[in-house]
């Protein structure tokens, strides 16, 4: 300020140029301007030095030793969806099921056609399915809308008997408190020569008792329709909502858990098996919804908000490993 401010010494010298003769201005003008530029450069360099010194001092005081053990408050948590996936895998592994996986980007044939879903079915519409641009041949890949294509791929690759569950991410154009564009499903498939609805019901009741950790459940089949199963049913379980808390295995209410049925003969034939020789059952449900029902969450969208406060509240310790002997629920 003392040199370049409004009343600074260099500023005052520059103001005198107007009172000088032309010859004097030619001599002193470059000197005064050069002096101003030199002073400006020195001030700028000094400013940079001071800022660097402040930054270095701050870095020295805020330095973190990354070799130190992490604080307990910073330890991560297992997401409820991951925890429930592990619980489901443990339950069905104990029933003799393998865990099968498949690609999330699927062909129209694996996702729809092989599952007896006709071309005019609403599930194929653009407003419900995420399609990729068509290739030169006119074929369009898509983000799978269910994990049923894993069942198709398994039947194409393996010979019966088949017992698998297929957990994974699926995608549909939907978003509200109970729906998100990406969510998680688990589907089960059994293919053998003598499989029937009685086997299906026993399997599902055993699963429900283990998952909700109750000794007995009362279930009912309600007739339904799915293109890939015949007959098809919705499975309800008797429950209570007393006090706003879900209790499975008692009460006077009914809770819809999943959809199921006997695999349609056309699906078995499309996968290269003889429907006159083999039959089986399939079922499917939302993993996110199971987590909400079991652990008391109300809004599905919060699962994907990446809010650390929510995860600290609902998350699980890495030591909470689900086991049938120790208890599936953490």
SULUR-V513220 format. One record per run of one state. SS is the DSSP state (a for helix, b for strand, c for the rest). FROM is the first residue (numbers start at 1). LEN is the number of residues. If there is no record, write none. Layout:
ss->{SS:SS}
from->{FROM:FROM}
len->{LEN:LEN}
This chain:
ss->{c:a:c:a:c:a:c:b:c:a:c:b:c:b:a:c:a:c:a:c:b:c:b:c:a:c:b:c:b:c:b:c:b:c:a:c:b:c:b:c:a:c:b:c:b:c:a:c:b:a:c:a:c:a:c:b:c:b:c:b:c}
from->{1:9:20:22:62:72:75:78:79:80:95:98:100:105:108:112:113:116:122:125:131:132:141:144:148:158:162:172:176:177:179:180:182:193:197:213:219:227:229:241:242:245:247:249:253:264:265:271:279:287:296:300:305:308:315:316:317:323:324:327:328}
len->{8:11:2:40:10:3:3:1:1:15:3:2:5:3:4:1:3:6:3:6:1:9:3:4:10:4:10:4:1:2:1:2:11:4:16:6:8:2:12:1:3:2:2:4:11:1:6:8:8:9:4:5:3:7:1:1:6:1:3:1:3}
